[in-house]
Amino acid sequence: MTELNTDLTPELNADTLPMAFAQLQLAAPLARAVADMGYTSMTPIQAQAIPVVLQGRDVMGAAQTGTGKTAAFSLPLLQRLLKHENSSTSPARHPVRALVLLPTRELADQVAQAIKSYAQHTQMRCAVVFGGMDMKPQTLELKKGVEILVATPGRLLDHIEAKNAVLNQVEYVVLDEADRMLDIGFLPDLQRILSYLPKQRTTLLFSATFSGEIKRLAGSYLQNPVTIEVARSNATASTVEQHFYSVNEDNKRHALHQILRQRGIKQAFVFVNSKLGCARLARSLEHEGLKTAALHGDKSQDERLKALDAFKKGEVDLLVCTDVAARGLDIKDVPAVFNFDLPFNAEDYVHRIGRTGRAGASGLAVSFVGGNNDARLAGDIEKLIKIKMDLEAIEFDEDLPNIRQQGRINDGRRMYAEGAQDDSRNHGRGRGGARDVSHEGQFARQDRPPRRDYARPAPAPRDPFFDKPYEPAAVGDASTPSWEASARPAARGISANIKHKVKVAALFKAS
């Protein structure tokens, strides 16, 4: 395994770096696009990475999320690719020359939109391909020819196998959020994709966190990279105010409502750990009067994009999501992030709270800690970010309506409506006849409509004949059928094995 070569790393002094985009001497179309977007000063990662990429060097860039990494690699790539700019309509004149790989569909779409904005005054073509969508429109766009291709690994391999994407002229490769791609098992896909690329290329690797596995990946595919770290690894943004509240599971929704009201928060991300928990929490918050949308892996891509678009437009107050939305999503002016569930991986905490406090703005990160398991996860987060977080107690306002109870009343009513038949059989008992002692069950039982006590109808009078004991009939009794009484006795001397014909009653007489 090749070790990272840091001997060739130039001295990057913040005092000597150009801090304004005007000092970069970008091409006129790019400078105009930057001005149109209102950018004047560069962030630290941009100030250090852009000059190095313009030199054609490989880069390992570590920066806090929300510090402008997309522009840090997009602008210098476009600057160096302008030599291939042409107005030809032939697809052969527009081969893929830059490949940007990202872990999630939402992030891929966001980065593609940013690159298109930077290239709006050029003739460079950019396309994005990701899963969850029909391949036909993507194929048509690729067949027209594109210089910059933004993709997720799985869908890119689909297009490579279908001969829709040819990567033999790629000059630049960008691995953005590389640690996340490794976390979700994209390493084999990355290795396959990189095997299709020319060996002589410039490779850029950007991430908010660096692990040992990421450094080994960089050592395998980067050549003498320049390592740029504008902040301590795994550090959180100083603009984000972080709070840890000790709240048990039953009171988390109550605490969420109170903090939203006390701080006047209009919009926020709410992170949970599971898809099912995400759907349930979003439904409960919606019943409690909050405009809520859910975003998780089981949603179709169209539903996910619509939820994000509604949140960006302010049509949704709370975006309840799993870690699919924790990486790289750039939504302006989101004031707060709530960790309804603490992440199992401490590094995901850094990415989650990076959805607020972006581009120098202030933000709030609230985490709910309940139970021993949450306390252990909070301890892992403290070790990672190296900041002591004291658990705070939250005092609920007495005049605040009991949101938790109201929400569970709604849940209980829904449970009652859906499972009335099962409950009528079990009479409030769970599986195996055990009494249901869950809180949801308690509220469901307390708020059910009272059962009517109907009077049972009086039993019909019984015939006394059926109550008498059995009495055998006397010989020669009139109850003996006439055809048996008149039967002739068996003749003597006939074998007992010979049975006589028995006379039976007939409805009709033989003619």
MARGU-763525 format. One record per residue (C-alpha): residue number from 1; x negated, y, z; residue in one letter. Coordinates in pm, whole numbers. Layout:
{NUM {X Y Z} "A"},
...
END
This chain:
{1 {0 0 0} "M"},
{2 {-148 333 -108} "T"},
{3 {-182 582 173} "E"},
{4 {-71 939 125} "L"},
{5 {-355 1163 17} "N"},
{6 {-336 1484 216} "T"},
{7 {-687 1601 125} "D"},
{8 {-556 1769 -190} "L"},
{9 {-280 1949 -4} "T"},
{10 {-330 2322 -56} "P"},
{11 {-322 2563 230} "E"},
{12 {32 2693 244} "L"},
{13 {39 3005 453} "N"},
{14 {375 3174 494} "A"},
{15 {204 3514 507} "D"},
{16 {58 3474 156} "T"},
{17 {361 3315 -12} "L"},
{18 {593 3519 -232} "P"},
{19 {917 3553 -41} "M"},
{20 {1121 3710 -321} "A"},
{21 {1237 3534 -638} "F"},
{22 {1119 3833 -841} "A"},
{23 {760 3746 -751} "Q"},
{24 {783 3399 -907} "L"},
{25 {787 3538 -1261} "Q"},
{26 {1060 3300 -1368} "L"},
{27 {1175 3300 -1730} "A"},
{28 {1432 3566 -1808} "A"},
{29 {1731 3326 -1838} "P"},
{30 {1651 3169 -1499} "L"},
{31 {1586 3503 -1331} "A"},
{32 {1918 3629 -1463} "R"},
{33 {2101 3322 -1327} "A"},
{34 {1939 3367 -985} "V"},
{35 {2046 3730 -982} "A"},
{36 {2401 3636 -1085} "D"},
{37 {2420 3401 -787} "M"},
{38 {2311 3679 -553} "G"},
{39 {1981 3523 -445} "Y"},
{40 {1700 3764 -362} "T"},
{41 {1477 3607 -95} "S"},
{42 {1355 3250 -90} "M"},
{43 {1396 3011 199} "T"},
{44 {1077 2858 345} "P"},
{45 {1112 2529 154} "I"},
{46 {1167 2722 -170} "Q"},
{47 {873 2952 -107} "A"},
{48 {638 2660 -51} "Q"},
{49 {772 2401 -297} "A"},
{50 {845 2606 -609} "I"},
{51 {483 2720 -675} "P"},
{52 {355 2364 -624} "V"},
{53 {613 2209 -859} "V"},
{54 {535 2475 -1120} "L"},
{55 {178 2339 -1112} "Q"},
{56 {308 1991 -1199} "G"},
{57 {213 1832 -866} "R"},
{58 {400 1554 -688} "D"},
{59 {575 1677 -373} "V"},
{60 {705 1532 -49} "M"},
{61 {932 1800 91} "G"},
{62 {1077 1783 441} "A"},
{63 {1317 2055 546} "A"},
{64 {1625 2097 755} "Q"},
{65 {1947 2038 569} "T"},
{66 {2107 2351 429} "G"},
{67 {1779 2533 358} "T"},
{68 {1800 2537 -23} "G"},
{69 {1624 2217 -131} "K"},
{70 {1830 2200 -453} "T"},
{71 {1693 2528 -581} "A"},
{72 {1346 2426 -462} "A"},
{73 {1326 2154 -726} "F"},
{74 {1582 2273 -985} "S"},
{75 {1430 2610 -1071} "L"},
{76 {1072 2491 -1132} "P"},
{77 {1196 2190 -1333} "L"},
{78 {1403 2414 -1557} "L"},
{79 {1109 2653 -1594} "Q"},
{80 {879 2373 -1713} "R"},
{81 {1145 2217 -1939} "L"},
{82 {1223 2540 -2125} "L"},
{83 {952 2447 -2377} "K"},
{84 {1188 2172 -2500} "H"},
{85 {1487 2406 -2535} "E"},
{86 {1655 2390 -2876} "N"},
{87 {1995 2455 -3031} "S"},
{88 {2008 2139 -3240} "S"},
{89 {2327 1934 -3228} "T"},
{90 {2137 1610 -3281} "S"},
{91 {2133 1389 -2970} "P"},
{92 {1778 1284 -3059} "A"},
{93 {1660 1638 -2990} "R"},
{94 {1804 1624 -2638} "H"},
{95 {1654 1320 -2463} "P"},
{96 {1661 1283 -2085} "V"},
{97 {1352 1463 -1952} "R"},
{98 {1444 1507 -1584} "A"},
{99 {1621 1254 -1362} "L"},
{100 {1772 1346 -1024} "V"},
{101 {1884 1056 -802} "L"},
{102 {2113 1105 -502} "L"},
{103 {2286 869 -256} "P"},
{104 {2649 983 -270} "T"},
{105 {2897 1083 -537} "R"},
{106 {2990 1414 -374} "E"},
{107 {2627 1518 -342} "L"},
{108 {2554 1422 -703} "A"},
{109 {2845 1633 -826} "D"},
{110 {2736 1926 -610} "Q"},
{111 {2373 1917 -729} "V"},
{112 {2484 1891 -1093} "A"},
{113 {2703 2199 -1054} "Q"},
{114 {2411 2390 -900} "A"},
{115 {2175 2293 -1183} "I"},
{116 {2435 2395 -1442} "K"},
{117 {2461 2733 -1269} "S"},
{118 {2084 2785 -1283} "Y"},
{119 {2076 2680 -1652} "A"},
{120 {2385 2873 -1758} "Q"},
{121 {2186 3120 -1973} "H"},
{122 {1974 2851 -2139} "T"},
{123 {2049 2580 -2391} "Q"},
{124 {1947 2302 -2153} "M"},
{125 {2210 2032 -2107} "R"},
{126 {2293 1869 -1773} "C"},
{127 {2520 1572 -1702} "A"},
{128 {2621 1380 -1392} "V"},
{129 {2717 1013 -1364} "V"},
{130 {2844 838 -1052} "F"},
{131 {3070 549 -958} "G"},
{132 {3441 554 -887} "G"},
{133 {3515 717 -1223} "M"},
{134 {3576 588 -1573} "D"},
{135 {3251 528 -1764} "M"},
{136 {3392 634 -2103} "K"},
{137 {3378 1014 -2052} "P"},
{138 {3031 978 -1901} "Q"},
{139 {2921 767 -2198} "T"},
{140 {3046 1026 -2447} "L"},
{141 {2854 1300 -2267} "E"},
{142 {2535 1094 -2257} "L"},
{143 {2563 1010 -2627} "K"},
{144 {2560 1383 -2708} "K"},
{145 {2221 1415 -2542} "G"},
{146 {2120 1573 -2211} "V"},
{147 {1788 1700 -2077} "E"},
{148 {1873 1674 -1707} "I"},
{149 {2060 1371 -1574} "L"},
{150 {2196 1368 -1219} "V"},
{151 {2308 1024 -1101} "A"},
{152 {2369 779 -823} "T"},
{153 {2157 462 -858} "P"},
{154 {2436 208 -907} "G"},
{155 {2618 387 -1187} "R"},
{156 {2290 481 -1359} "L"},
{157 {2196 112 -1379} "L"},
{158 {2536 44 -1536} "D"},
{159 {2461 297 -1810} "H"},
{160 {2108 166 -1859} "I"},
{161 {2237 -188 -1908} "E"},
{162 {2502 -58 -2150} "A"},
{163 {2227 122 -2349} "K"},
{164 {2392 458 -2281} "N"},
{165 {2092 610 -2104} "A"},
{166 {1735 589 -2236} "V"},
{167 {1471 705 -1989} "L"},
{168 {1146 656 -2183} "N"},
{169 {1085 1033 -2216} "Q"},
{170 {1147 1133 -1855} "V"},
{171 {886 1378 -1729} "E"},
{172 {1028 1459 -1384} "Y"},
{173 {1198 1242 -1122} "V"},
{174 {1363 1381 -809} "V"},
{175 {1460 1154 -517} "L"},
{176 {1687 1369 -302} "D"},
{177 {1800 1244 41} "E"},
{178 {1575 944 -13} "A"},
{179 {1607 821 345} "D"},
{180 {1982 789 302} "R"},
{181 {1938 591 -19} "M"},
{182 {1720 345 169} "L"},
{183 {1964 329 462} "D"},
{184 {2250 217 239} "I"},
{185 {2040 -42 54} "G"},
{186 {1945 135 -270} "F"},
{187 {1577 37 -256} "L"},
{188 {1610 -252 -509} "P"},
{189 {1807 -25 -742} "D"},
{190 {1546 251 -710} "L"},
{191 {1268 8 -792} "Q"},
{192 {1453 -112 -1102} "R"},
{193 {1523 244 -1220} "I"},
{194 {1163 357 -1166} "L"},
{195 {1043 59 -1370} "S"},
{196 {1219 205 -1677} "Y"},
{197 {1035 539 -1648} "L"},
{198 {699 636 -1796} "P"},
{199 {409 598 -1554} "K"},
{200 {287 947 -1633} "Q"},
{201 {547 1165 -1467} "R"},
{202 {595 1412 -1184} "T"},
{203 {782 1273 -884} "T"},
{204 {946 1490 -619} "L"},
{205 {1085 1348 -295} "L"},
{206 {1299 1567 -71} "F"},
{207 {1472 1478 252} "S"},
{208 {1577 1626 583} "A"},
{209 {1406 1344 773} "T"},
{210 {1098 1132 708} "F"},
{211 {1060 778 835} "S"},
{212 {780 527 800} "G"},
{213 {970 351 522} "E"},
{214 {1005 677 328} "I"},
{215 {632 739 356} "K"},
{216 {560 388 227} "R"},
{217 {794 452 -67} "L"},
{218 {615 777 -141} "A"},
{219 {280 604 -121} "G"},
{220 {394 356 -387} "S"},
{221 {545 593 -642} "Y"},
{222 {390 938 -581} "L"},
{223 {40 1031 -692} "Q"},
{224 {-158 1253 -454} "N"},
{225 {156 1426 -329} "P"},
{226 {157 1762 -159} "V"},
{227 {336 1723 173} "T"},
{228 {545 2025 264} "I"},
{229 {715 2045 602} "E"},
{230 {871 2377 686} "V"},
{231 {1006 2249 1017} "A"},
{232 {930 1971 1260} "R"},
{233 {1052 1636 1133} "S"},
{234 {1405 1550 1248} "N"},
{235 {1453 1898 1390} "A"},
{236 {1792 2066 1399} "T"},
{237 {1853 2419 1277} "A"},
{238 {1801 2687 1540} "S"},
{239 {2115 2863 1418} "T"},
{240 {2338 2577 1539} "V"},
{241 {2468 2595 1897} "E"},
{242 {2490 2241 2031} "Q"},
{243 {2717 2115 2312} "H"},
{244 {2775 1769 2458} "F"},
{245 {3101 1725 2650} "Y"},
{246 {3183 1436 2879} "S"},
{247 {3529 1334 2760} "V"},
{248 {3688 992 2781} "N"},
{249 {3840 834 2474} "E"},
{250 {4198 924 2571} "D"},
{251 {4126 1297 2602} "N"},
{252 {3915 1355 2291} "K"},
{253 {4203 1485 2081} "R"},
{254 {4313 1708 2368} "H"},
{255 {3958 1846 2399} "A"},
{256 {3940 1905 2023} "L"},
{257 {4258 2112 2029} "H"},
{258 {4141 2316 2327} "Q"},
{259 {3799 2402 2180} "I"},
{260 {3956 2497 1848} "L"},
{261 {4195 2730 2028} "R"},
{262 {3947 2881 2276} "Q"},
{263 {3683 2961 2015} "R"},
{264 {3928 3056 1740} "G"},
{265 {3783 2803 1495} "I"},
{266 {3971 2795 1166} "K"},
{267 {3783 2517 988} "Q"},
{268 {3562 2227 1095} "A"},
{269 {3421 1889 1005} "F"},
{270 {3526 1605 1237} "V"},
{271 {3299 1300 1211} "F"},
{272 {3397 947 1310} "V"},
{273 {3216 615 1267} "N"},
{274 {3468 396 1085} "S"},
{275 {3699 422 785} "K"},
{276 {3997 296 983} "L"},
{277 {3928 538 1268} "G"},
{278 {3899 820 1017} "C"},
{279 {4240 746 863} "A"},
{280 {4409 708 1202} "R"},
{281 {4261 1027 1348} "L"},
{282 {4353 1231 1040} "A"},
{283 {4710 1103 1055} "R"},
{284 {4737 1181 1428} "S"},
{285 {4599 1534 1390} "L"},
{286 {4837 1594 1101} "E"},
{287 {5129 1492 1323} "H"},
{288 {5004 1735 1586} "E"},
{289 {5036 2033 1352} "G"},
{290 {4687 2066 1201} "L"},
{291 {4626 2070 826} "K"},
{292 {4401 1770 792} "T"},
{293 {4241 1565 515} "A"},
{294 {4052 1236 540} "A"},
{295 {3731 1156 353} "L"},
{296 {3586 804 367} "H"},
{297 {3457 527 144} "G"},
{298 {3792 356 89} "D"},
{299 {3934 669 -76} "K"},
{300 {3928 681 -455} "S"},
{301 {3684 926 -608} "Q"},
{302 {3969 1147 -726} "D"},
{303 {4110 1163 -372} "E"},
{304 {3767 1243 -228} "R"},
{305 {3708 1528 -472} "L"},
{306 {4055 1669 -409} "K"},
{307 {4001 1660 -32} "A"},
{308 {3671 1846 -66} "L"},
{309 {3819 2100 -303} "D"},
{310 {4112 2167 -67} "A"},
{311 {3870 2213 223} "F"},
{312 {3655 2455 22} "K"},
{313 {3962 2660 -73} "K"},
{314 {4077 2681 288} "G"},
{315 {4391 2477 230} "E"},
{316 {4273 2225 492} "V"},
{317 {4175 2310 850} "D"},
{318 {3997 1989 950} "L"},
{319 {3810 1748 726} "L"},
{320 {3798 1417 912} "V"},
{321 {3522 1211 756} "C"},
{322 {3270 933 795} "T"},
{323 {2898 972 727} "D"},
{324 {2975 971 355} "V"},
{325 {3008 1350 398} "A"},
{326 {2710 1394 632} "A"},
{327 {2445 1443 369} "R"},
{328 {2378 1754 166} "G"},
{329 {2733 1882 114} "L"},
{330 {2707 2258 81} "D"},
{331 {3032 2424 187} "I"},
{332 {2993 2786 276} "K"},
{333 {3083 2935 613} "D"},
{334 {3198 2621 795} "V"},
{335 {3189 2742 1157} "P"},
{336 {3185 2411 1345} "A"},
{337 {3117 2039 1337} "V"},
{338 {3272 1793 1584} "F"},
{339 {3120 1454 1654} "N"},
{340 {3440 1280 1761} "F"},
{341 {3231 962 1762} "D"},
{342 {2857 983 1819} "L"},
{343 {2666 833 1524} "P"},
{344 {2508 491 1567} "F"},
{345 {2194 617 1392} "N"},
{346 {2045 917 1571} "A"},
{347 {1911 1064 1245} "E"},
{348 {2266 1095 1115} "D"},
{349 {2330 1346 1394} "Y"},
{350 {2079 1583 1231} "V"},
{351 {2261 1555 899} "H"},
{352 {2608 1587 1048} "R"},
{353 {2544 1912 1230} "I"},
{354 {2365 2041 922} "G"},
{355 {2708 2096 764} "R"},
{356 {2732 2414 973} "T"},
{357 {2486 2697 1031} "G"},
{358 {2375 2690 668} "R"},
{359 {2165 2955 493} "A"},
{360 {2092 3137 819} "G"},
{361 {2452 3159 939} "A"},
{362 {2541 3061 1294} "S"},
{363 {2731 2740 1367} "G"},
{364 {2867 2524 1647} "L"},
{365 {2812 2151 1696} "A"},
{366 {3030 1977 1956} "V"},
{367 {2982 1613 2052} "S"},
{368 {3215 1410 2272} "F"},
{369 {3047 1157 2500} "V"},
{370 {3262 896 2671} "G"},
{371 {3153 568 2823} "G"},
{372 {2818 396 2867} "N"},
{373 {2769 326 2498} "N"},
{374 {2812 693 2407} "D"},
{375 {2570 791 2681} "A"},
{376 {2309 559 2530} "R"},
{377 {2364 706 2182} "L"},
{378 {2334 1059 2325} "A"},
{379 {2003 957 2482} "G"},
{380 {1875 837 2143} "D"},
{381 {1970 1173 1991} "I"},
{382 {1784 1361 2264} "E"},
{383 {1470 1155 2201} "K"},
{384 {1491 1224 1828} "L"},
{385 {1548 1600 1835} "I"},
{386 {1340 1648 2153} "K"},
{387 {1596 1878 2310} "I"},
{388 {1746 1812 2652} "K"},
{389 {2124 1810 2631} "M"},
{390 {2315 1829 2958} "D"},
{391 {2660 1676 2961} "L"},
{392 {2921 1945 3022} "E"},
{393 {3258 1890 3183} "A"},
{394 {3562 2036 3010} "I"},
{395 {3854 2173 3208} "E"},
{396 {4185 2144 3031} "F"},
{397 {4422 2439 3047} "D"},
{398 {4741 2359 3232} "E"},
{399 {4950 2570 2999} "D"},
{400 {4818 2386 2695} "L"},
{401 {5082 2136 2573} "P"},
{402 {4990 1777 2629} "N"},
{403 {4870 1715 2277} "I"},
{404 {4746 1370 2356} "R"},
{405 {5078 1259 2496} "Q"},
{406 {5275 1421 2216} "Q"},
{407 {5060 1254 1954} "G"},
{408 {5100 918 2120} "R"},
{409 {5472 967 2146} "I"},
{410 {5473 1009 1770} "N"},
{411 {5250 705 1733} "D"},
{412 {5473 509 1971} "G"},
{413 {5786 600 1779} "R"},
{414 {5622 494 1456} "R"},
{415 {5506 169 1616} "M"},
{416 {5858 111 1748} "Y"},
{417 {6011 170 1406} "A"},
{418 {5762 -61 1235} "E"},
{419 {5758 -339 1491} "G"},
{420 {6100 -344 1652} "A"},
{421 {6168 -698 1538} "Q"},
{422 {5843 -832 1682} "D"},
{423 {5902 -645 2006} "D"},
{424 {6253 -789 2040} "S"},
{425 {6098 -1136 2037} "R"},
{426 {5811 -1059 2273} "N"},
{427 {5995 -817 2504} "H"},
{428 {5698 -585 2543} "G"},
{429 {5439 -861 2564} "R"},
{430 {5139 -884 2341} "G"},
{431 {4977 -1187 2186} "R"},
{432 {4998 -1500 2393} "G"},
{433 {5266 -1349 2616} "G"},
{434 {5019 -1114 2790} "A"},
{435 {5159 -782 2899} "R"},
{436 {5056 -495 2669} "D"},
{437 {4876 -250 2897} "V"},
{438 {4728 -27 2627} "S"},
{439 {4806 343 2649} "H"},
{440 {4971 339 2311} "E"},
{441 {5195 57 2428} "G"},
{442 {5287 247 2745} "Q"},
{443 {5393 557 2556} "F"},
{444 {5572 347 2299} "A"},
{445 {5774 173 2572} "R"},
{446 {5842 492 2769} "Q"},
{447 {5983 679 2473} "D"},
{448 {6191 410 2310} "R"},
{449 {6566 461 2297} "P"},
{450 {6734 290 2594} "P"},
{451 {6872 -49 2513} "R"},
{452 {7246 -75 2532} "R"},
{453 {7382 -328 2780} "D"},
{454 {7667 -482 2587} "Y"},
{455 {7922 -695 2790} "A"},
{456 {7924 -1057 2685} "R"},
{457 {8261 -1189 2556} "P"},
{458 {8451 -1431 2787} "A"},
{459 {8399 -1798 2694} "P"},
{460 {8685 -1978 2518} "A"},
{461 {8899 -2213 2742} "P"},
{462 {8776 -2571 2741} "R"},
{463 {9004 -2872 2669} "D"},
{464 {9025 -3081 2994} "P"},
{465 {9023 -3398 2784} "F"},
{466 {8650 -3349 2718} "F"},
{467 {8575 -3320 3090} "D"},
{468 {8716 -3668 3177} "K"},
{469 {8473 -3960 3224} "P"},
{470 {8459 -4230 2961} "Y"},
{471 {8725 -4505 3002} "E"},
{472 {8708 -4819 2777} "P"},
{473 {9032 -4909 2602} "A"},
{474 {9230 -5218 2723} "A"},
{475 {9260 -5531 2506} "V"},
{476 {9564 -5512 2284} "G"},
{477 {9587 -5144 2338} "D"},
{478 {9782 -4950 2083} "A"},
{479 {9463 -4766 1995} "S"},
{480 {9340 -5080 1817} "T"},
{481 {9383 -5036 1441} "P"},
{482 {9669 -5239 1300} "S"},
{483 {9454 -5396 1030} "W"},
{484 {9218 -5535 1295} "E"},
{485 {9497 -5658 1526} "A"},
{486 {9664 -5853 1243} "S"},
{487 {9344 -6013 1126} "A"},
{488 {9354 -6395 1123} "R"},
{489 {9123 -6575 1366} "P"},
{490 {8825 -6758 1224} "A"},
{491 {8899 -7120 1119} "A"},
{492 {8728 -7395 1303} "R"},
{493 {8445 -7588 1142} "G"},
{494 {8321 -7289 939} "I"},
{495 {7959 -7184 985} "S"},
{496 {7906 -6883 1203} "A"},
{497 {7676 -6742 935} "N"},
{498 {7966 -6699 699} "I"},
{499 {8126 -6363 759} "K"},
{500 {8483 -6302 666} "H"},
{501 {8590 -6008 467} "K"},
{502 {8704 -5724 689} "V"},
{503 {9022 -5550 599} "K"},
{504 {8995 -5175 573} "V"},
{505 {9261 -4911 541} "A"},
{506 {9343 -4810 185} "A"},
{507 {9504 -4493 62} "L"},
{508 {9661 -4660 -235} "F"},
{509 {9805 -5009 -270} "K"},
{510 {9683 -5226 -551} "A"},
{511 {9934 -5269 -829} "S"},
END
